[in-house]
Amino acid sequence: MTSSAAIRSDIYDREERKQQYQAHIRGLNAYERHKKFLKDYVRFYGKDKPAEVKLPVKTDQDTLREGYRFIRSEEDDLDPSWEQRLVKRYYDKLFKEYCIADMSRYKTGKMGLRWRTEKEVMTGKGQFMCGSKHCDEKEGLASYEVNFSYHEAGEDKQALVKLVACERCAEKLYYKKRKEGERSESKEKKKQKRKRSKSHSEDDTDEEEKRKEGERSESNEKKKQKRNRSQSHSEYDTDEEDRRKGKTRKSKLESADREGKDDENFDEYMEGMFPGNG
């Protein structure tokens, strides 16, 4: 049989381990205790190899990123949850007179805007220094009212905000709009050029048609004149032939008359030579 001393020693050891375990557990926060309990459960009751279970942890930064609004509404302020209270405390610490701009994607027409922090207000960033995130120019500053269109919490929103920028960064504000205007102007010029080219082509076609029509008219006129000359020559040749034929007939008649007269003269001549034969 087990002696009473051994039993007492076993009880003491068990109680000591229990106290150590409780002290260890009390020294952990809620999340660490949760992880330990899951790990112990898998170790003693799980059939597979022990595996460390990693659960997603939501930090204050995640809460701010999820619940932050560029401009808070009254409904946001009425939400009593601790997440919204945390977001509101952070929002109230921002200075909302001027904005800080991220112009790294200005060529695509996209720009990020946020309110200034206390440190930026103290250094003059965004008011006495260019409001672009990566520009510290202090000369040639001007204040601009920017119509900020953004997508937030599944909604499309707009806000009119102030931004101080230097000349170089101010050009980035209207870069896309200026480029679109230049492209539109270029397209219009090309359109006008094509229109003029088409007009010139039509004019050239009209001129070519007129030239061809003139050539055809001139050719027809020449043919007509040729036919007229040919007809005139034909009539002239006919008249000449008639005159020639008339002259021939007249010549024959005159020849016949002369022959008649010659015969009469010959008879008279013979009668003169032989007067008694009559």
DAPETA-V985602 format. One record per residue. N is the residue number from 0. PHI is phi in whole degrees, 0 to 359 (999 if undefined). OMEGA is omega in whole degrees, -180 to 180 (* if undefined). D_CENTER is the distance of its C-alpha to the mean C-alpha in whole Angstrom. Layout:
n=N phi=PHI omega=OMEGA d_center=D_CENTER
n=N phi=PHI omega=OMEGA d_center=D_CENTER
This chain:
n=0 phi=999 omega=-179 d_center=97
n=1 phi=285 omega=-179 d_center=94
n=2 phi=288 omega=180 d_center=96
n=3 phi=295 omega=180 d_center=95
n=4 phi=293 omega=179 d_center=94
n=5 phi=293 omega=180 d_center=91
n=6 phi=294 omega=179 d_center=90
n=7 phi=299 omega=180 d_center=90
n=8 phi=298 omega=179 d_center=88
n=9 phi=293 omega=179 d_center=85
n=10 phi=294 omega=179 d_center=85
n=11 phi=299 omega=180 d_center=84
n=12 phi=299 omega=-179 d_center=82
n=13 phi=294 omega=179 d_center=80
n=14 phi=294 omega=180 d_center=80
n=15 phi=295 omega=178 d_center=79
n=16 phi=297 omega=179 d_center=76
n=17 phi=296 omega=180 d_center=75
n=18 phi=294 omega=177 d_center=75
n=19 phi=298 omega=-180 d_center=73
n=20 phi=295 omega=179 d_center=70
n=21 phi=295 omega=178 d_center=70
n=22 phi=296 omega=179 d_center=70
n=23 phi=294 omega=-179 d_center=67
n=24 phi=293 omega=179 d_center=65
n=25 phi=294 omega=179 d_center=66
n=26 phi=280 omega=180 d_center=64
n=27 phi=261 omega=173 d_center=61
n=28 phi=278 omega=-173 d_center=58
n=29 phi=297 omega=-178 d_center=57
n=30 phi=291 omega=-180 d_center=54
n=31 phi=292 omega=176 d_center=56
n=32 phi=298 omega=179 d_center=59
n=33 phi=299 omega=179 d_center=57
n=34 phi=297 omega=-179 d_center=56
n=35 phi=294 omega=-180 d_center=59
n=36 phi=297 omega=178 d_center=61
n=37 phi=295 omega=180 d_center=58
n=38 phi=297 omega=179 d_center=59
n=39 phi=295 omega=180 d_center=63
n=40 phi=296 omega=179 d_center=62
n=41 phi=295 omega=-178 d_center=60
n=42 phi=293 omega=-173 d_center=63
n=43 phi=266 omega=-175 d_center=66
n=44 phi=240 omega=-179 d_center=65
n=45 phi=284 omega=180 d_center=62
n=46 phi=274 omega=179 d_center=62
n=47 phi=275 omega=178 d_center=60
n=48 phi=292 omega=178 d_center=59
n=49 phi=302 omega=180 d_center=59
n=50 phi=224 omega=-180 d_center=55
n=51 phi=279 omega=-178 d_center=54
n=52 phi=270 omega=179 d_center=52
n=53 phi=257 omega=179 d_center=49
n=54 phi=259 omega=178 d_center=47
n=55 phi=296 omega=-179 d_center=44
n=56 phi=246 omega=179 d_center=45
n=57 phi=262 omega=-179 d_center=43
n=58 phi=270 omega=177 d_center=43
n=59 phi=296 omega=178 d_center=43
n=60 phi=295 omega=176 d_center=40
n=61 phi=297 omega=179 d_center=38
n=62 phi=295 omega=178 d_center=40
n=63 phi=294 omega=-180 d_center=38
n=64 phi=296 omega=-178 d_center=35
n=65 phi=283 omega=-173 d_center=35
n=66 phi=259 omega=-177 d_center=37
n=67 phi=289 omega=175 d_center=35
n=68 phi=231 omega=-179 d_center=33
n=69 phi=299 omega=172 d_center=31
n=70 phi=230 omega=-178 d_center=33
n=71 phi=283 omega=178 d_center=36
n=72 phi=257 omega=178 d_center=37
n=73 phi=295 omega=179 d_center=41
n=74 phi=296 omega=178 d_center=41
n=75 phi=295 omega=-178 d_center=40
n=76 phi=288 omega=-179 d_center=43
n=77 phi=278 omega=180 d_center=45
n=78 phi=288 omega=-174 d_center=44
n=79 phi=272 omega=-176 d_center=48
n=80 phi=292 omega=-178 d_center=47
n=81 phi=293 omega=177 d_center=47
n=82 phi=298 omega=180 d_center=44
n=83 phi=290 omega=176 d_center=43
n=84 phi=293 omega=177 d_center=45
n=85 phi=296 omega=-180 d_center=44
n=86 phi=297 omega=-179 d_center=41
n=87 phi=294 omega=178 d_center=42
n=88 phi=298 omega=178 d_center=44
n=89 phi=292 omega=-179 d_center=41
n=90 phi=296 omega=-178 d_center=39
n=91 phi=291 omega=-179 d_center=42
n=92 phi=275 omega=-180 d_center=42
n=93 phi=274 omega=179 d_center=39
n=94 phi=255 omega=-166 d_center=38
n=95 phi=250 omega=177 d_center=36
n=96 phi=272 omega=178 d_center=36
n=97 phi=235 omega=-178 d_center=33
n=98 phi=251 omega=169 d_center=30
n=99 phi=251 omega=-174 d_center=30
n=100 phi=246 omega=171 d_center=26
n=101 phi=256 omega=-175 d_center=25
n=102 phi=257 omega=-176 d_center=22
n=103 phi=295 omega=-179 d_center=21
n=104 phi=240 omega=-175 d_center=18
n=105 phi=294 omega=-178 d_center=17
n=106 phi=293 omega=178 d_center=14
n=107 phi=268 omega=-180 d_center=12
n=108 phi=82 omega=-179 d_center=13
n=109 phi=253 omega=-176 d_center=16
n=110 phi=210 omega=178 d_center=20
n=111 phi=259 omega=179 d_center=23
n=112 phi=233 omega=175 d_center=26
n=113 phi=213 omega=178 d_center=30
n=114 phi=279 omega=-177 d_center=33
n=115 phi=275 omega=175 d_center=35
n=116 phi=268 omega=-180 d_center=39
n=117 phi=298 omega=-180 d_center=42
n=118 phi=296 omega=180 d_center=42
n=119 phi=291 omega=177 d_center=39
n=120 phi=294 omega=-179 d_center=40
n=121 phi=294 omega=-180 d_center=43
n=122 phi=274 omega=-180 d_center=42
n=123 phi=85 omega=180 d_center=39
n=124 phi=294 omega=179 d_center=36
n=125 phi=92 omega=178 d_center=33
n=126 phi=230 omega=177 d_center=36
n=127 phi=256 omega=178 d_center=37
n=128 phi=218 omega=-177 d_center=35
n=129 phi=310 omega=-177 d_center=31
n=130 phi=279 omega=175 d_center=30
n=131 phi=289 omega=-174 d_center=28
n=132 phi=301 omega=-175 d_center=29
n=133 phi=250 omega=180 d_center=29
n=134 phi=227 omega=180 d_center=30
n=135 phi=243 omega=-179 d_center=34
n=136 phi=295 omega=180 d_center=33
n=137 phi=245 omega=-179 d_center=36
n=138 phi=256 omega=177 d_center=35
n=139 phi=66 omega=-178 d_center=33
n=140 phi=276 omega=176 d_center=32
n=141 phi=212 omega=-179 d_center=31
n=142 phi=263 omega=-178 d_center=30
n=143 phi=235 omega=172 d_center=27
n=144 phi=265 omega=-174 d_center=27
n=145 phi=250 omega=175 d_center=24
n=146 phi=276 omega=-173 d_center=23
n=147 phi=273 omega=176 d_center=23
n=148 phi=257 omega=-176 d_center=21
n=149 phi=213 omega=179 d_center=22
n=150 phi=249 omega=-175 d_center=23
n=151 phi=213 omega=178 d_center=27
n=152 phi=54 omega=177 d_center=30
n=153 phi=77 omega=-178 d_center=27
n=154 phi=231 omega=173 d_center=26
n=155 phi=268 omega=-175 d_center=23
n=156 phi=231 omega=177 d_center=25
n=157 phi=221 omega=177 d_center=25
n=158 phi=209 omega=177 d_center=27
n=159 phi=265 omega=-174 d_center=27
n=160 phi=234 omega=180 d_center=28
n=161 phi=257 omega=179 d_center=30
n=162 phi=220 omega=175 d_center=28
n=163 phi=264 omega=-177 d_center=30
n=164 phi=217 omega=174 d_center=28
n=165 phi=280 omega=-177 d_center=29
n=166 phi=298 omega=-177 d_center=27
n=167 phi=294 omega=-180 d_center=25
n=168 phi=285 omega=178 d_center=24
n=169 phi=295 omega=177 d_center=23
n=170 phi=296 omega=179 d_center=20
n=171 phi=291 omega=180 d_center=19
n=172 phi=299 omega=-176 d_center=19
n=173 phi=247 omega=-177 d_center=17
n=174 phi=300 omega=-176 d_center=15
n=175 phi=295 omega=180 d_center=11
n=176 phi=297 omega=179 d_center=12
n=177 phi=294 omega=179 d_center=13
n=178 phi=295 omega=178 d_center=10
n=179 phi=296 omega=177 d_center=8
n=180 phi=295 omega=178 d_center=11
n=181 phi=295 omega=178 d_center=11
n=182 phi=295 omega=178 d_center=8
n=183 phi=296 omega=179 d_center=9
n=184 phi=295 omega=179 d_center=12
n=185 phi=296 omega=178 d_center=11
n=186 phi=297 omega=-180 d_center=10
n=187 phi=294 omega=178 d_center=13
n=188 phi=296 omega=178 d_center=15
n=189 phi=296 omega=179 d_center=14
n=190 phi=296 omega=178 d_center=15
n=191 phi=295 omega=180 d_center=18
n=192 phi=295 omega=177 d_center=19
n=193 phi=296 omega=179 d_center=19
n=194 phi=295 omega=178 d_center=21
n=195 phi=295 omega=179 d_center=23
n=196 phi=297 omega=178 d_center=24
n=197 phi=295 omega=179 d_center=24
n=198 phi=297 omega=178 d_center=27
n=199 phi=297 omega=179 d_center=29
n=200 phi=297 omega=178 d_center=29
n=201 phi=294 omega=178 d_center=30
n=202 phi=296 omega=178 d_center=32
n=203 phi=298 omega=178 d_center=34
n=204 phi=295 omega=178 d_center=34
n=205 phi=297 omega=179 d_center=36
n=206 phi=297 omega=179 d_center=38
n=207 phi=296 omega=178 d_center=39
n=208 phi=296 omega=179 d_center=40
n=209 phi=296 omega=179 d_center=42
n=210 phi=297 omega=179 d_center=43
n=211 phi=296 omega=179 d_center=44
n=212 phi=297 omega=177 d_center=46
n=213 phi=297 omega=178 d_center=48
n=214 phi=296 omega=178 d_center=49
n=215 phi=296 omega=179 d_center=50
n=216 phi=297 omega=180 d_center=52
n=217 phi=295 omega=179 d_center=53
n=218 phi=296 omega=178 d_center=54
n=219 phi=297 omega=180 d_center=56
n=220 phi=295 omega=179 d_center=58
n=221 phi=296 omega=178 d_center=59
n=222 phi=298 omega=179 d_center=60
n=223 phi=298 omega=179 d_center=62
n=224 phi=297 omega=179 d_center=64
n=225 phi=296 omega=178 d_center=65
n=226 phi=297 omega=179 d_center=66
n=227 phi=297 omega=179 d_center=68
n=228 phi=296 omega=179 d_center=69
n=229 phi=296 omega=179 d_center=70
n=230 phi=294 omega=180 d_center=72
n=231 phi=295 omega=178 d_center=74
n=232 phi=297 omega=179 d_center=75
n=233 phi=296 omega=179 d_center=76
n=234 phi=295 omega=-180 d_center=78
n=235 phi=295 omega=179 d_center=79
n=236 phi=296 omega=178 d_center=81
n=237 phi=296 omega=179 d_center=82
n=238 phi=297 omega=179 d_center=84
n=239 phi=298 omega=180 d_center=85
n=240 phi=295 omega=178 d_center=86
n=241 phi=297 omega=180 d_center=88
n=242 phi=297 omega=179 d_center=90
n=243 phi=297 omega=179 d_center=91
n=244 phi=296 omega=179 d_center=92
n=245 phi=298 omega=179 d_center=94
n=246 phi=297 omega=-179 d_center=95
n=247 phi=295 omega=178 d_center=97
n=248 phi=298 omega=-180 d_center=98
n=249 phi=297 omega=180 d_center=100
n=250 phi=296 omega=179 d_center=101
n=251 phi=295 omega=179 d_center=103
n=252 phi=296 omega=-180 d_center=104
n=253 phi=295 omega=178 d_center=106
n=254 phi=296 omega=179 d_center=107
n=255 phi=295 omega=179 d_center=109
n=256 phi=296 omega=-179 d_center=110
n=257 phi=295 omega=179 d_center=111
n=258 phi=296 omega=178 d_center=113
n=259 phi=298 omega=-179 d_center=115
n=260 phi=294 omega=179 d_center=116
n=261 phi=298 omega=178 d_center=117
n=262 phi=297 omega=180 d_center=119
n=263 phi=296 omega=179 d_center=121
n=264 phi=296 omega=178 d_center=121
n=265 phi=295 omega=178 d_center=123
n=266 phi=299 omega=179 d_center=125
n=267 phi=298 omega=180 d_center=126
n=268 phi=294 omega=180 d_center=127
n=269 phi=292 omega=179 d_center=129
n=270 phi=298 omega=179 d_center=131
n=271 phi=291 omega=-179 d_center=132
n=272 phi=278 omega=180 d_center=133
n=273 phi=234 omega=-175 d_center=135
n=274 phi=290 omega=-175 d_center=136
n=275 phi=267 omega=-175 d_center=139
n=276 phi=279 omega=-178 d_center=136
n=277 phi=286 omega=* d_center=135
